[in-house]
Amino acid sequence: MTVGLIPGSFDPFHNGHLEVVERAALIFDEIVVAAIRNPQKNEPLFDLEERREMIAESCAHLPSVRIVSISTLLVNVARDVNATAIVKGLRAVSDFESELQMAQMNRSLSGVETLFIPTSSHHSFIASRLLREVARYGGNVEMFVPAPVAVRLRARFGTERP
């Protein structure tokens, strides 16, 4: 059985993330989406449990997907879930440089390969950081996030529409 591990902070999970999960689900028998607490990023908008729930609701149509939350090295999770490969989405060439370094480090530590899936052009500009900022100031981000995420953003910021 092949297992693709898709890690990320997913704060919030957006349509670019969903596209990568859906495309990876066509390649692997099972997809494990790992919501990670990233200590290098600022205070998260949503805690790990909220992110796990949003991802699960957004991916409910994909029976081969399961969601985990982690606060450890990715290679430990890859070992624990028997990952065949780590899957990372790429939006632009600028993503590739840092992702390549992480892929090389992960392979050196664990032997697990990384598969890069480029997002389609209509998702390539979407970034969680931008969505948080737009939603925080009352902008509408509904077209960029799955419906369960839009509901939580509205609740978080007290807006009619995110």
Helices and strands as residue ranges (DSSP letters): E 3-8, H 15-25, E 30-36, H 48-58, E 65-70, H 74-80, E 85-90, H 93-110, E 113-118, H 128-136, G 142-144, H 147-157
